């Protein structure tokens, strides 16, 4: 039995339990007795009727930020709605094209709805629409069932989620170290630095003709790590990223140069395809790299899904850690499956995130259910003073002494702060109607019913079925 098969078997009992609970909730109380801080007396939201709940609309807006934040809202016929977020720097249309396939469906059938949408997803930003829908469906289901979103996918193993600090680079090691010092003063306890090779472009002999560090250049690059280590101290978790377009041999050379500095991980070392258009899926290449160095190797922020995605890296233990972004990897349900598989394989899990609090709290709920293999989740908005003001309903500051408290309120546990969000829109229009996305777009596959066709009178018949 493969590791993927073992993982699927391990989650089967939990999935069956949740299905039974959801079915029971259509007619009566859900989670009468639960673990953790959820009240044993909580029942289905009496303001909703789960058995007749239907999706009626999906709308979107986009925030202008360091990376734009495309947000979606899924509406129902019972005034219960859910929030989701498309991958940062993506576009809201990636989610809106899924709207026609969801209209009229019960949002509580999370797995069924997502299964119908899976063919519309892929790696990178193309996983953003599916992932946003997953978040919104869990937000709705949590509100209806009166439980926090994490309860829908597993037990709560972490009350607080550790945050790691992304820090922008600077060609002067002293300036770079000062920036990292400010991160430490914020209370962060886990750090990550960008180590771009092109920081050395003005240093003679530092780069070869491909822009990759020479042995001399690697010595310069390590000066940055040493400067950061002097600020945060030895033994403090420190990771590194953004090395440039490295092939397998380059990656090994870089990783071995970093060994004396005991990095928590070297991220996305491989950037040249070598057998695949997606370097992060090349488990054979990553295994070659990780076997050649004691520097932990990590990848995965652009990977969608477990099967056909993370499974190769995990099953072959090709990396020391995986790095899903909940806005690409498939949302809460799929990312939980990915983390469970990694735990069985003895692989650590960190989470990438460069989006808004909507995607962030979706990640916090998901990470709360992970095992002891969880490391930390990124925040890429530490220099944005209004980031945490985009939402209400959660304690402020959101990041307190390097950690975020997982909400116990129903769903994602927060609401948008409409006034602040409207101040930062990329373009006019705040969750405006989207009738242009009401019609099903043909996807080149069929699971039932006749294809759309011209009938005998020459009239177009759009009668495809996706049930």
Buried (B, 14 or more C-beta within 10 A) or exposed (E): EEBBEBBBEBBEEBBEEBBEBBBBBBEEEBBEEBEBEBEEEBBBBEEBEBEEBBBBBBBBBBBEBBBBBBBBBBBBBBEBBBBBBBBBBBBBBBBBBBBBBBBEBBBBBBBEBBEBBEEBBBBBBBBBBBBBBBBBBBBBBBBBBBBBBBBBBBEBBBEBBBBBBBBEBBBEBEEBBEBBBBBBEBBBBBBBBBBBBBBBEEEEEBBEEEBBBBEBBBEBBBEBBEBBBBBBEEEBBBBBBBBBEBBBEBBBBBBBBBEEBBBBBBBBBBBBEEEEEBBBBBBEBBBBBBEBBEBBBBBBBBBBBBBEBBBBBBBBBBBBBBBBBBBBBBBBBBBBBBBBBBBBBEBBBBBBBBBBBBBBBBBBBBBBBBBEBBBBBBBBBBBBEBBBBBBEBBEEEBBEEBBBBBBBBBBBBBBBBEEBBEEBEBEEEEBEEBEEBEEBEEEEEEEEEEEEEEEEEEEEEEEBEBE
